Amino acid sequence: MAERPYIVGNWKMNGTRAMLSEARAIDRAAQRYMKAEVAVAPPYTLIHAVHREAEQIGVGAQDVFPGEDGAHTGDISASMIADAGAKFVILGHSERRADHKETNKLINAKIDSALDAGLRIILCCGETLKVREAGEAEEFVLKQLKASLPQIDDAAERLTVAYEPVWAIGTGKTATPKDIEAMHKAIRQLLDETYGEETSAEVRILYGGSVKPDNAREILSIPEVGGALVGGASLSAESFLGIVVAASETEDA
Ligand code: 13P
């Protein structure tokens, strides 16, 4: 793997200022586990405050409006996110595809806006249980990715892909190591074809879906798993740091 394992906490629609103490604890501890790269994506309301706490960890957003600043009531632009201290944005998450009917076309527009503002991107993909049970998971995920991988020359340097099977998110279920490895290898092949092997090697492929301290070690040691996108277990410093420790120990192994 080209870079350190990347462990990203997606706080989703959770967190008030009381969570800042967790962010501080995550940041201070991350300074002791430099073999992993650690980041959190709090809700918009906390981005700037978490950024001010963060000496070591990266801070990102969970969405962006696809366009310039202007008359769009209630929306937040990429430049506003960057100004608040965010360095990346999570796009294409299955919860946004489901809750807000986000299409690949819209996700593409968001990717363009984020790249224009200098942000890095974590692009999510993943199949539903119905698709997996029909034996079409790989085909579905690759099609989803093909439709939204940025084609801009230097975009790959700022790209991370996250494979998150929808049925594994928040359910306590995880895909088997064999299935994770097969999907990550298929994604790597697509990245190789799209960007060439050298550039593709710079793109980490994260796994997401019920990653916890007690399964992190196994998941993070699967070939082609370059880190984890963590929901529920990122909401407390204790459980999130359990995953960070597992990531830095996997690097030693
Ligand atoms: P959980 O870790 O809660 O399953 O969430 C995963 C996820 O959706 C991260 O983006």
Boltz pocket constraint, residues with backbone or C-beta under 6 A from the ligand:
constraints:
  - pocket:
      binder: B
      contacts: [[A, 10], [A, 93], [A, 164], [A, 168], [A, 169], [A, 170], [A, 171], [A, 172], [A, 208], [A, 209], [A, 210], [A, 211], [A, 229], [A, 230], [A, 231], [A, 232], [A, 233]]
      max_distance: 6.0
